[in-house]
């Protein structure tokens, strides 16, 4: 349940562009490795439509080490409550940014997701492979579009293979205010495996999640006020839709 913000991805792509531009004139002016990060405070930690903090507030931090070749390594952490003991999520992932055009690139990555302190028999930890397409100024200046596919050979709670599809779009509506939206689709092996991961009555093997709201940048802070929901057939509070407010400070 890791996150790599667009700001950090942009840092990697800009570093690559700078390296290409100055390769002949001044190679020493471009650092081989750069460091970026972010600190987020949110009213709830939502991952693919589901609360990972039992609807409690969350504090999250990320660090990304980016190489001018396009390779990067990231660390991400958050308080979490997945119902198996423990109160922390700590993720590690590596990836590569493949430029396509001046305004688009592919982010190819591998993630290792961990919940220290959870009961081992719950098998909460998992790994995931992902490919994400990013495009800025797709239809108008200032917008941002992504589309990705993710695969886990053994998803959380030992629930078998998982495939996740996602698309997101940010659209400027007024000055520094943007419409924020995303739509995701999760598919597990079968109904039994789905129930292991998400509960319910065993009648589902897939679900949709979505996010819609507004985002703005104020005084160097990225803020979002969004509604997040899903169609999982489970009445547990962590599955129910909610308004989520977050503040992120990139650095």
Secondary structure, DSSP 8 states (H G I E B T S, - for coil): -----HHHHHHHHHHHHHHHHSTTT-GGGS-SEEEEEEEEEESS-EETTEESSTT--EEEEEEEEEETTSEEEEEEEEE---SSS--EEEEEEEEEEEEEETTEEEEEEEEEEE-TTS-GGG---EEEEEEEEEEESSSSTT-EEEEEEEEESS-GGG---EEEEEEEEEEEEETTEEEEEEEEEEEESSHHHHHHHH-SSS--SEEEEEEEEEEEEETTEEEEEEEEEE--S---GGGS-EEEEEEEEE-
